[in-house]
Amino acid sequence: MLAAVLALLASFSWGTSDFLAGLESRRSTAWTAALGGQTIAALSLLALIVVAGPPRPALGALAAPAIAGAAGGLGVVLQYRALALVDMSLVSPIIAAAALVPVLWGTASGERPGALQVLGIVLTLAGIVLISRKGQGAVTATARSVDRTGILMAVASAAAFGFFLVALDQGGESDPLWTVTVARTAAVLALAAVAAAARPVIRLRRRALPALLIIGILIAAANFLFTSATTLGYLSVVGVLGWLNPAVTMVWARLVLRERLRPLQLGAAALVFAGIVCLTLG
């Protein structure tokens, strides 16, 4: 019971941070939201490490979280950019499809997915194709181009997050708090390195500081809550409940921004989430 509650709280924290980051990306830039939020998250987790004092794992055990964090950091920028370009209600289900990547990776490595996982793959891919058909909202060539770019960025972000999951799985087990702290720190370093090379627009507004602080704290809280949940309950259950953050983002977008999906896209989103459940339980 406690594991389920922690996983749901993790989903709420992640989904809320994504929504706030999407708003800030529209007001400033995706790079501002990503670097600011990830830096605060990393610092929060480092402070928790100092306070809690868990035993430090072997250096080799931290390699996989570091690689995963770097991939996840780039995925965050792509996600925030997609959230800034198109409706959050369209982007969120596509991001949820990151759960496809570990299954496809395992299949390519020789694993045989079960019937439920095959069904999940079909439902998820069908849902992504349908939800990407914005249709009526794209009335000009420019609008269609922006929508296409946003959707492609969302797909690339889902692939990056999926690789994040694969890297963590390949790295074996280590202390959960150390794992997420190293991953978040690696994400910040990777973002800083890419920013130094690419020199994207980073516009820090004074009014954005409270929002970035909340985003970072929510990210850190979500990581801690989810890793705690995995140590207390079955991963099959925690994985589903902890991966509902795209649905939380959709709800915030509906309540605050009054976003509304067309019936076809709403059904497509339901297909994606049903597919994710099948993938996780399979």
SULGILIN-V117331 format. One record per residue. RES is the residue in one letter. PHI is phi in whole degrees, 0 to 359 (* if undefined). NEAR is the number of other C-alpha atoms within 10 Angstrom. Layout:
RES,PHI,NEAR + RES,PHI,NEAR
//
This chain:
M,*,8 + L,296,11 + A,298,23 + A,296,21 + V,296,16 + L,297,24 + A,295,29 + L,294,23 + L,295,21 + A,297,30 + S,300,26 + F,297,23 + S,294,24 + W,297,26 + G,297,26 + T,291,24 + S,296,25 + D,296,28 + F,296,26 + L,296,19 + A,293,30 + G,296,28 + L,297,21 + E,292,24 + S,296,23 + R,286,15 + R,275,16 + S,238,18 + T,215,22 + A,296,28 + W,295,25 + T,298,24 + A,295,33 + A,292,30 + L,296,24 + G,296,22 + G,295,26 + Q,293,28 + T,296,23 + I,295,23 + A,298,29 + A,296,24 + L,296,17 + S,297,19 + L,290,26 + L,297,20 + A,297,13 + L,294,17 + I,300,16 + V,297,9 + V,288,9 + A,285,10 + G,63,11 + P,292,13 + P,298,9 + R,284,13 + P,286,13 + A,297,9 + L,301,7 + G,296,8 + A,288,17 + L,265,24 + A,294,17 + A,297,22 + P,300,30 + A,294,26 + I,296,20 + A,298,30 + G,297,31 + A,298,23 + A,294,25 + G,296,29 + G,298,28 + L,293,21 + G,296,27 + V,297,27 + V,299,22 + L,297,24 + Q,297,32 + Y,295,31 + R,295,25 + A,295,31 + L,296,28 + A,279,23 + L,272,21 + V,232,20 + D,303,22 + M,298,27 + S,292,25 + L,274,29 + V,288,31 + S,302,26 + P,297,29 + I,294,30 + I,299,27 + A,298,27 + A,290,27 + A,303,24 + A,296,26 + L,293,21 + V,299,20 + P,301,20 + V,293,23 + L,294,17 + W,298,14 + G,297,13 + T,297,12 + A,295,10 + S,272,9 + G,110,9 + E,287,11 + R,250,13 + P,294,16 + G,284,12 + A,299,12 + L,293,15 + Q,291,22 + V,299,17 + L,299,17 + G,298,27 + I,298,24 + V,297,13 + L,297,22 + T,295,31 + L,295,18 + A,296,16 + G,296,26 + I,296,24 + V,299,13 + L,289,18 + I,289,27 + S,283,18 + R,275,17 + K,293,19 + G,65,12 + Q,300,7 + G,286,11 + A,260,15 + V,262,9 + T,236,9 + A,298,9 + T,295,10 + A,296,14 + R,296,15 + S,295,12 + V,296,16 + D,299,23 + R,298,19 + T,297,16 + G,297,25 + I,295,27 + L,297,17 + M,295,24 + A,295,29 + V,295,23 + A,297,20 + S,296,30 + A,299,28 + A,296,23 + A,295,26 + F,295,28 + G,296,26 + F,295,23 + F,304,26 + L,294,20 + V,296,19 + A,298,20 + L,296,22 + D,293,14 + Q,290,11 + G,278,17 + G,80,11 + E,256,13 + S,212,15 + D,302,14 + P,303,17 + L,293,21 + W,296,22 + T,299,23 + V,289,26 + T,293,27 + V,296,24 + A,298,27 + R,292,31 + T,294,24 + A,296,23 + A,297,29 + V,297,25 + L,296,19 + A,294,21 + L,297,24 + A,296,17 + A,294,12 + V,294,12 + A,296,15 + A,295,10 + A,277,9 + A,271,9 + R,51,10 + P,289,13 + V,286,12 + I,238,16 + R,243,15 + L,268,16 + R,269,11 + R,300,7 + R,290,8 + A,279,16 + L,302,14 + P,299,10 + A,296,18 + L,296,26 + L,297,17 + I,295,18 + I,302,28 + G,297,27 + I,294,23 + L,295,24 + I,297,27 + A,299,27 + A,297,19 + A,298,26 + N,299,26 + F,294,20 + L,296,21 + F,291,27 + T,295,22 + S,294,18 + A,296,27 + T,293,20 + T,275,12 + L,252,14 + G,223,17 + Y,289,12 + L,297,16 + S,298,14 + V,277,17 + V,298,24 + G,299,21 + V,290,20 + L,293,23 + G,276,28 + W,249,25 + L,265,24 + N,300,27 + P,299,27 + A,293,20 + V,297,22 + T,300,27 + M,298,26 + V,295,19 + W,299,20 + A,296,21 + R,289,16 + L,285,11 + V,267,9 + L,265,13 + R,61,10 + E,289,15 + R,223,16 + L,274,18 + R,292,13 + P,308,9 + L,297,14 + Q,288,22 + L,295,16 + G,295,14 + A,295,26 + A,299,29 + A,296,18 + L,297,23 + V,300,28 + F,294,24 + A,296,16 + G,297,28 + I,297,28 + V,298,23 + C,298,21 + L,298,27 + T,289,20 + L,284,15 + G,287,16
//
